[in-house]
Amino acid sequence: MKYHFKIHREKDGYWAECIEMPGCFTEGDNLSELKKNMEEVLNLYLEEPDNSKVIFPLPEKKINKNNVYAVSVRPNIAFSMLLRMYRIENKITQRQAASKLGMKNIYSYQKLEKAKTSNPTLKTLFKIKEVFTDFNYNLIFC
């Protein structure tokens, strides 16, 4: 999953803003520092608190503009973000999602929506696809 940042040059460095998510921006003294900061700010921006109901817009597939740089989302953050998005769009609670996935308690499910603890097994990934039939795993890795 890649979001796009528009890079702006200033006399004393650079700054960039995420095209798909207004309010997500960063700066750097040089392009190398800016690129590192764009990845950091994007991943922090997408790593929502546990109780959040925010659904972030999915990135555009490709943006052909001058000074636009594509920034990758870490796979664990992309997965957690997508899982939360599909659950909220389907209007089910975390407890209901846990039950549909055959989990014994809500905490097992909550770990999946938290990027720091999300590490699903293949069996869990299969169950997620059964519950959320339109879940697109390809979005995580493109």
N, C-alpha and C positions, 0 to 999 in steps of 0.2 A: 504494500500500500504506500503510495507516494502522494504527498501534498506539494503544492507549488508556491514558491516564494518569489515575489518581485523584489529585485535587488536595486537599491538606490545608492548612488555615490554622493558623498559629501566631501567637503574640503579636508576634513580630518578623519575620514574613514568611510564605513559603509553601514547601511541599515537595510533590513528586509522585512516584508510583511507577507503573511500567508494569504494568498488570493482567496482560498475557499473559506477561511475563518478569520473574519475581521477581529482585530484585537490581539491576534497572535503575531508578535513582531519581536525583533531582536536587532542587535548591532554588533559591529566588530571593527577593530583597527585596520584589518586587512581581510582579503577574501577568504583566506584559510581559516582565520578565526571566526569570520561570519558564518561559514559553512558548518563549522563545529557547533556554533551557537544556535543555528537554525534547527539542527537535529535535536539538540537538547531542549529548546523551547517547545518544539512541536510535540515531542514525546511527553513533556511535563503537562502541556496544555490538554492533551488527550487522556491523560491518566486521571480520570475523574474520581472524586471521593466515593466511597462505597454506596452511599444513599442517594447519589445523584440520579436525576431523571433526564439529564441533558442528553440529547441525541445530536451528535455532530454530523454535519453534512459529509457525505462521502466525497473523496477527491474527484476532480475531473480526470478523465483518462489521459489527456494530453493537452497542454496549453502551448500554443505556438505564438509566443510574444518575445520581444527582446528583453534581455536581462531577467529571465525567469529560470529558476533552478528547482528541480524536483528533489524533494527530501523524503527519504524512507522512514516509515514508522517501524519501530521495533516490533517483531512478530507477536510477542506476548501482549503488548499494548494493543495492537491491531485486533488480535483475537478477542481480548476482553471487551474492547469497545464495540466490536461487531455483535458479540453475544448479548451484551446489555441492550444494544439497539434492536436486535430481533425480538428480545423478550418484551421490551417496552412497546414496540410496534404491534406485537401480538396481544397486548393488554393482559399480560399475566404477571403475577408477583414472583419474587424469587422463590418463595415457598412452593408455589404451583409449578414453577420450572423444575425445581428439585424433585418434586413428586413425579412429574412427567418423565424425567430422566432416570427414575428408579433409585434416586439417592435417599439414604436413610435419614438424612438431616439437611437442614437449610445451609449449614456451614460449609458443607462440601460444595454446594452450588456457588455460594458467595466467593469461595476461593477462585472459582473460574472467572468471575467478573472482576477480580482484583488482579491487575497485571503482575504484581510482585509475587503472587502465589499461584498464578495460573499455569498449570502444566498438565493438560488433559491427556489421558491415555487414548489409545486408538479406539478402545471400546466406548469411551465417553464421546469421542468425536463422532463415532457412528451413531450413537444415541441422539446427539445434538442434531444431526442431519435428519433423523427420523421425526424429531419434535418440530424443528424449524426446517421444513423441507426446502425452503428457498435460501437457506444459509449458504453463502458463497465463500468457500475456503480460499478460492483463487484470489480474492481481494487482499488477503493477508500477504501474499507473496509477490504480487505484481508491482 
